[in-house]
Amino acid sequence: MPNGPVGELIPPRRVLLGPGPSDVNPRVLRAMATPVLGYLDPDFIELMDGVANMLRDIFGTENGFTLPVSGTGSAGMEAGLANLLEPGDVAVIGENGFFGARLVEIAKRQGATVDVVSADWGKPIDPNEIENALKRNEKVKLVAVVHAETSTGVLQPLEEIAAITKQYNALLLVDAVTSLGGTPVNMDKIGIDFCYSGTQKCLGAPPGLSPVAISEKALEVIENRTTTPRTWYLDLGLLRKYWAGGTRVYHHTPPMSMIYALREALRVVLEDGLENRYARHEKNALALRAGLRNMGLNLLVPDEYCLYQLTTIEIPEGINDQTLRTSLREDYGIEIGGGLGQFAGKAWRIGLMGESSTQSNVLMVLSSLEKLLTNSGFEVGSGSGVKAATEIFNT
Ligand SMILES: Cc1ncc(COP(=O)(O)O)c(C=O)c1O
């Protein structure tokens, strides 16, 4: 018996307050429903140029080559490591969470020798340790760190690491999957050579593309490779012939509807204004953190390193992680994240990214959590989350 068509797609309504994806702007969803163009249609090429230019503004680079790589954030990560590293090269990689570990794994798969500089989960990488690794290896080609570590909620300060990397004439690769559009990245000012992100976090589009920015120095390194990259799909030399220059050469069919989505999302970001957007992420995070603390919850990252896009909370003793998150989702329509890696079963992750970073979402998640925790026997104590958050909003 054939199975026949399944039912009409009617996804439930959710407010996405996890580690990503975050809510998608309705303008972006509308853009995705517009007609598909051919990959060499002059109108499509013009649209690609617009996307690349807006990406330059958001990454903070004037001369860098920008493009959205087909695939999610991990595709940008792999594109960077596969194009910049050759077998036998040495890379120094900061690992203080799940995504730093992914960088290490992918770099090793390129045949590189990786010197891992670790820090405890919940702490940033110490720039002195990066310098020690640069000193102990004869020639380091690349230093890589995660700017916003979504598994822990730690923001990695970049300035000092960038200065040291430059001093040793290595390339700096930065993972800005969770930071781009919510925290300044300032690629040129800081001196980043390769930066990648994802569409589904602070940019307000669905997952599916990885915006990437590459410095002139990194492009030179890619051009002067002695071996071809181990990847064909993510070969940036080939992709550049389609994304830049006079005559565009077909490489693979780009996901047009996702490029429309990114185009509209970037328009929204730039219309909002980058500074306004950063300020909104900051204020909403501070209100959320004040509310959680007032309810007697412990936050896992000290304020000095905390991300504004994501807050990690220690799950109180006696509270069942799965039961609470299921109630939040099924009874209140709110998704928050569980812990990843070392934090699995120990932490909740509340994301306030892009479209999801709003005052109303902060108040909604605090009041819902407060009710569920109280019903589960947790003593919220004297404080109310909503009251503490409102005080921040009123300042
Ligand atoms: C910091 C960081 N890097 C890389 C990735 C991988 O991105 P994706 O899951 O879109 O492939 C993520 C995803 O959450 C991330 O948060």
The ligand as an SDF file (V2000), in Angstrom:
LIG
                    3D

 16 16  0  0  0  0  0  0  0  0999 V2000
   29.5070   29.1710   18.3610 C   0  0  0  0  0  0  0  0  0  0  0  0
   28.9810   28.2120   17.3470 C   0  0  0  0  0  0  0  0  0  0  0  0
   29.8000   27.7900   16.3790 N   0  0  0  0  0  0  0  0  0  0  0  0
   29.3820   26.9350   15.4330 C   0  0  0  0  0  0  0  0  0  0  0  0
   28.0920   26.4600   15.4170 C   0  0  0  0  0  0  0  0  0  0  0  0
   27.6620   25.5050   14.3700 C   0  0  0  0  0  0  0  0  0  0  0  0
   26.6630   26.0560   13.5960 O   0  0  0  0  0  0  0  0  0  0  0  0
   25.5490   25.1750   12.8660 P   0  0  0  0  0  0  0  0  0  0  0  0
   24.8510   24.3700   13.8990 O   0  0  0  0  0  0  0  0  0  0  0  0
   24.6880   26.2360   12.2470 O   0  0  0  0  0  0  0  0  0  0  0  0
   26.2470   24.3520   11.8570 O   0  0  0  0  0  0  0  0  0  0  0  0
   27.1950   26.8810   16.4050 C   0  0  0  0  0  0  0  0  0  0  0  0
   25.8070   26.3900   16.4360 C   0  0  0  0  0  0  0  0  0  0  0  0
   25.0710   26.5530   17.3550 O   0  0  0  0  0  0  0  0  0  0  0  0
   27.6580   27.7890   17.3830 C   0  0  0  0  0  0  0  0  0  0  0  0
   26.8380   28.2200   18.3400 O   0  0  0  0  0  0  0  0  0  0  0  0
  1  2  1  0
  2  3  1  0
  2 15  2  0
  3  4  2  0
  4  5  1  0
  5  6  1  0
  5 12  2  0
  6  7  1  0
  7  8  1  0
  8  9  2  0
  8 10  1  0
  8 11  1  0
 12 13  1  0
 12 15  1  0
 13 14  2  0
 15 16  1  0
M  END
$$$$
